[in-house]
């Protein structure tokens, strides 16, 4: 059930995917959407972890861009449960 090139796993669409249910390019893990994702349930590109939406996120359940940690909403957050932009710490 693979569509694309150099896929390992099943139900992969795109290129250089490893795992299953991956869409896009260079994905590692499961249910990845976008490019160069590592983990699972990532939407966007260059995400590491799972449940990330946006770009350049590290951790899990991050929404936005360039977040590090978990459950961050917005952009350039470091820590956890941050809402907004450029937060460092927790519950900001």
N, C-alpha and C positions, 0 to 999 in steps of 0.2 A: 504493500500500500504506500510505497514511497514515491513522491513526485519531486524530481530535481536531480541533483548530482551529489555523489559521495555521502549519502545518508546512511546512518547506522541506527537500526531500530525499526519502528513501524509507524505508519501514518505521518511520515515527515513530508513537508512541502518546502521546497527551496534547495539550498546548497549547504553542504558541510554540516548537516545536523546530526547530532548524536542523542539518542534517547527515543522518545515517542511523542506523537502529537505536536511536534515542533513545526512552526511556520516561520519562514524567513531564511536567514543566512548565518552560518556559524553558531547555531544554538546548541547548548549542552544542557540536557535535563529533560523536563516534560512540560508539555503545554506552553511552550515559549512562543511568543509572537514578536517579531522584529528581527534585529540583527545583533549578533555577538552576545547573546544572553547566556548566562550561566545560572542554573537553578530551575525553578518551576513557576509556572503561572506569571511569567514576566510579560509586560506589554511595553513596547518601546524599543530601546536599544542600549547595549552595554550595561545591562542590569546584572547584578550579582545577588543571588538570594532567591526569594520567592514572593509572589504577590506584589511585585513592584510595577508601578505605572509611571511612565515618563522616561527620562534619559539619565544615565550615569548614576543610578541608585545602587547603594550597597546596604544589604540587610534584608528586611522583609516588610511587606505591607506598606511600602512607601509610595506616596502619590506626589508627582511633580518631577523636578529635575535636580540631580546632584545631591540627593539626600543620603546621609549615612546614619544607620541606626534602624529603628522600626517604628511603624505607625506614624510616620511623618507626612504632613500635608503641606504642600507649598514647594519652595525652591531653596536649595543650598542650606538644608537643615542638618545639624549634627546632634545626635542624641535620640530621644524618643518622645512620642506623643506631642510633637511640635506642630503648631498650626500657624501658617504664615510663611515668611521668607527670612532667611539668614538667621535662624535661631540656633543657639548652642546651649545644650543642657537637656532638661526634661520638663515636660508639662508647661511649655512656653506658648 
